[in-house]
Amino acid sequence: MELTVKLEDNADVSLLKKILEEIKGIKSVEISENEIDDEKYRSLLNQVLEKSIEQADNGKTTKLTPELLNDIFK
């Protein structure tokens, strides 16, 4: 199981990490500064959807079997 916490720029990350590491049941604490660029993500998603619609209109489709869906959404 994972927990995601978004912090403000001025948050005391080292103190928060120490506190979390003391809580029973927490295996590890990882700090990441990576943020998902929502605008870039939405643009990419729109491109993929447009391409999918274009391929479907041209008869280029693939049957989505449960196995394929499981492979895609692992």
Secondary structure by P-SEA (a helix, b strand, c coil): cbbbbbbccccaaaaaaaaaaacccccbbbbbccccaaaaaaaaaaaaaaaaaaaaaacccccccaaaaaaacc
